[in-house]
């Protein structure tokens, strides 16, 4: 019985190829779920999504966040998303391409967001992650930092922190570190 189904499947494939069409690539469960998540996105007006490798590569995309309030108002921050074929059972890998002075984003672009690590659950989706990233810019958290220097300044001297953020976003040095302009 099993062989019969394989033969029929092979015949169907050959017929499709004979019609001049390429065989249809089977999507993984992760791709199907991601496609659903992307079609149901409800992005804030300050956020956009793009597919640098084309719409055929849904598993790798970029999200641009332009905060309209808080310390980072007016900045443009780009994040790359790499989604595993076993998504949603594994959180997407998210990195910040924009070098930013932020307590929860280190200078290599790693992002400290609990739902990308220990608090990830398959019921969460891309929309949740994007809102979490957006929240990092409106409410930076000095209690769980990746950039310990920025966290200490935010905790001890919020006015100096605001000045450092403005200097970094305008394209300048904070301490010994240069930040390219992102306004």
N, C-alpha and C positions, 0 to 999 in steps of 0.2 A: 504494500500500500504506500509506504513512504517513498519508494522509488518512483511510483507513478506520479505523485505530486511533484517530485523533483523534475521529472521529464516534462510534465505540463508547464512548470515554471520556466524551464529552459526554452521550450517552444515559444512561450509568450515573449520571453526576452529576445529571441531571434526574430520574431515577427515585428517587434517594436523597432529593432535595429534595421530590419529590411525596409521599414517605412521611412527611414532616414532620420529617425529620432534617436537621440542618445539614450542609453538606459537611465532610468530614474535612480538617483542615489538615495538610498534608504536613510532616513534621519534617525539619529539616536533619540532615546527618551529625553535626554538633556536638551537636545536641539528643539524638540517639540515643545517642551515646557518653556524654554527660553523664548521661542517664537510667540507663545501665548502671553508670557510676561511682557514682551515688548509691545505687542498689539494692545495690551491693556494699560500701558503706561499712562500715568496721570502726573506729568512733570510740572514742577513749579514754573512760573513764567520766566524765571531767571536761569533755567536749565535747558540744555539742548543735548541731543544724542546724535552721534554720527558713526558711520561705518567706513573707516579708512580703507579697508580691504574690499569694499563693495558689499552689497546686501546679501551676497551668497555666503559670506563669512559672518554669521550672526554671533558666533562664539567669541569674537574679538571686536570690541567697539570702544568708543570714547564718549565720555560725558563731560560737558563743559558747564561749570557753575559760575554764575556772576552774582555774588551776594548783593542784595539791595538794602542791607542793614548791618549794623554791627561794625566791628573792627575792620573787617575785610570788604566793606562796601566799595563797589566800583572795580574790584579785582576780577581777573579772569583766570580760572583754575581748571586745568584739564586733567581728567582721570582716565586711565586705561582700565578696561575690564577684560579679563580672560576667564572664560567660563568653561568648566570641565564637562566632558561628555556625561558624567554621572550627576550633574546638577539636576535637581536641587539638593541632593544628598551631600554635596560638598559646596561650601560657599565660593562665590566667585573670587578671583584674585584681583585686587584693586590696588593700583599705584597712582600716585600723583605725579604727572609729568612736569608740572609747574613747580619750580623751587620756591618754597614758601616758609616764612617764619611763623611756625604754628606749634603749639605744645603737643598736638596729637598727630603731626605729620613730620617725619624726620627728613633730613637733608637728602636722603636717597629716594624719597617719595613713598616710603612705607606708611601705611595709614593705621592708626590705632582706633578701631571702632569695634566694640564688643560683638556686634552681630556679624562681623567678618571672621571672628575667631570662636571663642568658647560659647557664645550665645546664638550661634547659627542654628537654625532649625529648617527643615524642608518646607515648612509652611510659609517661610519668609520668601520674598521675591526681589527682583531687581528694583522695583519701585521703592521698597523699604530701604534698600541699601542707598539709593540716591537721596532719599529724604534724610537718612542718617548722615551722609556726607554733607548735605546742605546744613544740617543742624550743627556740625562741627564748626562751620563758619559763623553761625549766629551765636553759638554758645560754646566757645573753646573750653576744654576741660583740663585744668592743671592737676587734677588728682590721679590721672592715668596717662602720664606723658610718654612720648617717644623722644621729644626734644626737651630734655630736662632743663636746659637754660631758659628757654622760652616759657616753660611752665613756672619756673621760680620767679621770673619777672612778672608774669601775669598775676601770680598769687600775692607777691610782695609789693608791687608797684604798677597797678593797672595803667596809670598815665604814661609811664615809661614804656610799657608793653605796647600801648596804642601808638606811641611815637616810633618804636622799632618796626611795627607792622607797616606804618605809612612809609618809612624809609626803605624797607625791603620791597614793598610793592612799587615804589617809584623808581626802583633800580639803584640800589646802593648797598653799602656795607652795614651789617649789624655785627659788631665785634670784628672778628677776622673773616667773616663769611660774606661773600658778595652774592646778592640776589638780583637776577635780571628783572627788568621792568615787567609788570603783569597788570598794569592798569590800562 
